[in-house]
Amino acid sequence: MKNLFILVVKRILAAHYPDVVMSHKEIITEVMGRFTFKSKGKELLSKGWHHVIPATDERDIMLPTLLKESVGDVTNTLTTKSKTKPPNRYTSSSLIGFMKNAAQAIEVEEMKSIKNLPLGTEATRAGLITLLESRKYIEWKNNKVYPTLLGITIIDSIKMGSVIKSPILTAKWDVKLNEIGASLYNHNDFIAHSKKLSSVLFEEVKTYSTKWNQNGVERIKSDSIGACLLCGSNVILRKGKHGEFYGCSNYEDSGCSLNLPFKVLNKKLSKKQLMELLQKGETDIIEGFKWKDKTFNAPLVWNREDQKVQFGK
């Protein structure tokens, strides 16, 4: 009963004391000009209510108050064995949380002053992640994100140290855009610099593309539905920026640009109709095309001169 009474009294007294004030601190210690050690912990600035109720959290590492360039003697050493652990993999929620502020990923000292570095917006972040997944750059396992072989290949294919691999590029642009908003930087200079940077990056890609290792990268597999109307190669199912479509299999080698739409005026085309278009250069009459308030029927034909699909008579 006495101990309970003392505990209640201490709690009441502590409530009338000022707050305990601590700061997170990091001390860099250099030994013999050769070795550097980093110590992280807390420094007690004001004891506050700890005068009444002492601290009990033994996990807190308290560091002494030191001045910069302070000198001391090494009186004892202790060696421990441990293994570093990789960072936890992102989940869907933690990945979006990281994208809200990617400043924590900046390792360059002169850019660490940037405290706020959002990637995307509230409306686009989920869509960006979905886009990476649809392009087979990432995949999900037990709600954790993993890079695919294709994603790893793309990152490894970019020149080591290239600014495009780092959030620093976004950080610099963020600084410049803020300066433009405050009329401290000319927007024309920003555009000119962006164009110059784009040229440099494209040259990097051209130079290093010959060294890309794509062994084992899974490619889209699809049976041919016919011969290309432009070059005669196979027409297969491909994936592009806006989803799947039927296009020429020789696109990567020759740049053949044939692509056939899945829909025309909101009318979905069947695989049979597309095969018919490739074989005959035209389809039978297709019913159900809609334009404004009208519905009409028409065949699709291949215009050899304009090299495009259009409506026939």
C-alpha positions in Angstrom: 0.0 0.0 0.0 2.8 2.3 0.8 4.6 1.7 -2.5 1.3 2.4 -4.4 0.9 5.7 -2.5 4.5 6.7 -3.3 3.9 5.9 -7.0 0.8 8.0 -7.1 2.5 10.9 -5.4 5.5 10.8 -7.8 3.1 10.8 -10.8 1.3 13.8 -9.5 4.6 15.7 -8.8 6.0 14.7 -12.2 2.9 16.1 -14.0 3.9 19.6 -12.6 7.5 19.4 -13.7 8.7 20.6 -17.1 9.2 18.2 -20.1 12.3 16.1 -20.4 14.2 17.5 -23.4 16.5 15.3 -25.4 18.1 15.6 -28.8 19.2 12.9 -31.2 22.9 13.1 -31.6 25.7 11.6 -33.8 29.4 11.8 -32.8 32.1 11.1 -35.4 35.3 10.0 -33.6 38.6 9.8 -35.5 41.4 7.7 -34.0 45.0 8.1 -35.0 43.9 9.9 -38.2 43.2 6.5 -39.7 40.0 5.1 -38.2 36.6 6.7 -38.0 33.8 5.6 -35.7 30.2 6.8 -35.6 28.2 6.9 -32.4 24.5 7.5 -32.4 22.4 8.2 -29.3 20.7 10.9 -27.3 21.9 13.8 -25.3 20.0 15.0 -22.3 19.4 18.7 -22.5 16.9 19.2 -19.6 16.2 16.5 -17.0 12.6 17.8 -16.3 10.3 15.3 -14.6 13.1 12.8 -14.5 14.1 14.5 -11.3 11.1 12.7 -9.8 10.8 9.5 -12.0 14.2 8.4 -13.3 14.5 7.1 -16.9 13.9 3.3 -17.1 14.4 2.7 -20.8 17.8 1.0 -21.0 17.6 0.9 -24.8 18.4 4.7 -24.9 22.1 5.2 -25.5 23.1 8.5 -23.8 26.0 10.4 -25.3 28.1 13.0 -23.4 28.1 16.7 -24.2 31.1 17.3 -26.5 32.4 20.3 -28.4 33.6 20.0 -32.0 37.3 19.0 -32.3 37.3 17.8 -28.7 40.3 15.5 -27.9 40.3 12.5 -25.6 42.2 9.3 -24.7 41.3 5.8 -25.6 41.1 4.0 -22.3 39.5 0.7 -23.3 38.3 -1.1 -26.5 35.7 -3.8 -27.1 35.3 -5.9 -30.2 32.0 -7.4 -31.1 31.1 -9.6 -34.1 27.9 -8.9 -36.0 26.4 -9.0 -39.5 24.7 -6.2 -41.3 21.2 -6.8 -42.4 19.7 -5.6 -45.6 16.9 -2.9 -45.4 13.4 -4.3 -45.1 11.6 -4.8 -48.4 9.0 -2.3 -49.3 5.3 -3.2 -49.0 2.6 -1.4 -51.0 2.0 1.1 -48.2 5.7 1.7 -47.3 6.6 2.2 -50.9 4.0 4.9 -51.3 5.2 6.4 -48.0 8.7 6.5 -49.4 7.5 8.1 -52.6 5.9 10.9 -50.5 9.4 11.9 -49.5 12.4 10.3 -51.1 14.9 12.8 -49.5 16.1 10.0 -47.2 17.7 8.2 -50.2 20.0 11.2 -51.0 23.6 10.3 -50.0 25.4 13.3 -51.6 26.3 15.7 -48.8 25.5 19.0 -50.6 22.0 17.8 -51.4 21.1 16.6 -47.9 19.7 20.1 -47.1 16.6 19.0 -49.1 14.1 17.8 -46.6 11.1 17.3 -48.9 11.3 15.4 -52.1 8.0 13.9 -53.3 8.0 11.5 -56.2 4.7 11.8 -58.1 1.6 13.2 -56.4 -1.2 11.7 -54.3 -3.2 11.0 -57.4 -0.4 9.4 -59.4 1.8 7.4 -57.0 -0.4 4.2 -57.0 -0.6 4.4 -60.8 3.2 4.7 -61.2 3.6 1.5 -59.1 1.0 -0.3 -61.2 2.8 0.8 -64.4 6.1 -0.6 -63.2 4.2 -3.9 -62.4 2.5 -4.0 -65.8 5.8 -3.5 -67.6 7.3 -6.5 -65.6 9.9 -4.3 -63.8 8.6 -5.4 -60.3 6.5 -8.1 -58.9 4.7 -8.8 -55.6 5.4 -11.7 -53.2 3.5 -11.8 -49.9 2.7 -8.0 -50.2 6.5 -7.3 -50.6 7.9 -5.8 -53.8 10.8 -7.5 -55.6 12.6 -6.3 -58.8 12.2 -8.7 -61.7 15.1 -9.8 -63.9 14.0 -7.3 -66.5 14.0 -4.5 -63.9 17.4 -5.5 -62.6 18.8 -5.7 -66.2 17.5 -2.2 -67.0 19.1 -0.7 -63.9 22.4 -2.5 -64.5 22.3 -1.4 -68.1 22.4 2.2 -67.2 25.9 3.7 -66.9 27.2 3.4 -63.3 26.9 6.7 -61.5 24.5 8.1 -64.1 22.3 10.8 -62.5 19.2 9.2 -63.9 19.6 6.4 -61.4 19.4 8.7 -58.4 16.8 10.9 -56.8 19.4 13.6 -56.9 18.2 14.6 -60.3 14.6 15.0 -59.0 16.0 16.9 -56.0 17.9 19.4 -58.2 14.8 19.9 -60.4 12.7 20.4 -57.3 15.1 23.1 -56.1 15.1 24.8 -59.5 11.3 24.7 -59.8 11.0 26.3 -56.4 13.4 29.0 -57.4 11.4 29.6 -60.6 8.3 29.9 -58.5 10.0 32.5 -56.4 11.4 34.3 -59.5 15.0 33.4 -58.5 15.7 31.3 -61.6 14.9 31.8 -65.3 12.5 29.1 -66.6 14.2 29.3 -70.1 17.5 28.3 -68.5 15.8 25.4 -66.9 14.3 24.2 -70.2 17.7 24.6 -72.0 19.5 22.7 -69.2 16.9 19.9 -69.4 17.3 19.6 -73.2 21.0 19.4 -72.8 20.8 16.8 -70.1 18.4 14.7 -72.2 20.9 14.7 -75.1 23.6 13.5 -72.7 21.4 10.7 -71.4 20.4 9.6 -74.8 24.1 9.4 -75.9 24.8 7.4 -72.7 22.1 4.9 -73.7 23.4 4.6 -77.3 26.9 4.1 -76.0 26.1 1.5 -73.4 23.3 -0.4 -75.2 25.9 -2.6 -76.9 27.0 -3.9 -73.5 23.6 -4.7 -72.2 23.2 -8.2 -70.9 19.7 -9.4 -71.6 20.3 -13.1 -71.1 17.4 -14.7 -69.3 15.1 -11.7 -69.6 11.6 -13.0 -70.3 10.1 -11.7 -73.5 6.4 -11.6 -74.4 5.5 -14.9 -76.2 2.7 -14.9 -78.7 1.7 -16.9 -81.7 1.7 -15.0 -85.0 -1.8 -14.0 -86.3 -0.5 -13.3 -89.8 2.1 -11.5 -91.9 3.0 -7.9 -91.4 1.4 -5.7 -94.1 4.5 -3.5 -94.2 7.5 -5.9 -94.1 6.1 -9.4 -94.2 7.4 -10.4 -90.7 5.1 -12.0 -88.1 2.5 -10.0 -86.3 2.4 -10.9 -82.6 1.0 -9.7 -79.4 3.2 -7.0 -77.9 3.1 -4.7 -74.9 3.5 -1.0 -75.1 3.1 2.2 -73.1 -0.7 2.0 -73.2 -1.1 -1.7 -72.9 -1.2 -4.7 -75.2 -1.6 -4.5 -79.0 -0.8 -6.6 -82.1 2.4 -5.3 -83.8 5.2 -6.4 -86.0 7.8 -8.8 -84.5 10.5 -7.0 -86.5 10.0 -3.7 -84.7 13.2 -3.9 -82.6 15.4 -4.8 -85.6 14.0 -2.7 -88.4 11.7 -0.2 -86.6 8.7 -1.5 -88.5 5.8 0.5 -87.1 2.8 -1.7 -87.9 0.3 -1.9 -85.0 -3.3 -3.1 -85.1 -5.8 -1.7 -82.6 -8.0 -3.8 -80.3 -10.8 -1.3 -80.5 -12.1 1.0 -83.2 -14.7 3.6 -82.2 -15.3 1.6 -79.0 -16.0 -1.6 -81.0 -13.7 -4.4 -79.9 -12.2 -6.3 -82.7 -11.9 -10.1 -82.6 -8.7 -12.0 -83.3 -10.4 -13.6 -86.3 -11.2 -10.1 -87.7 -7.6 -9.0 -87.3 -6.3 -12.2 -89.0 -8.8 -11.5 -91.9 -7.5 -8.0 -92.2 -3.9 -9.3 -92.5 -4.7 -12.0 -94.9 -7.0 -10.2 -97.3 -6.3 -6.5 -96.6 -9.9 -6.1 -95.5 -12.5 -7.6 -93.2 -16.1 -8.5 -93.7 -18.7 -5.9 -92.7 -18.4 -5.4 -88.9 -21.5 -4.3 -87.1 -21.8 -1.8 -84.2 -19.4 1.0 -84.8 -20.5 4.2 -82.9 -19.8 7.8 -83.8 -21.5 10.5 -81.7 -25.2 9.5 -81.7 -25.0 7.2 -84.7 -24.4 3.5 -85.0 -23.1 2.1 -88.3 -21.7 -1.0 -90.0 -18.6 -1.1 -92.2 -15.6 -3.2 -93.2 -12.1 -2.3 -92.2 -9.5 -2.0 -95.0 -5.8 -1.5 -95.2 -4.8 1.7 -97.0 -1.5 0.8 -98.7 -0.7 4.4 -99.6 -1.3 5.9 -96.2 -0.2 2.7 -94.5 -3.1 2.7 -92.0 -6.4 1.0 -91.2 -9.5 2.8 -92.3 -13.2 2.2 -93.0 -14.2 0.6 -96.3 -17.4 1.1 -98.4 
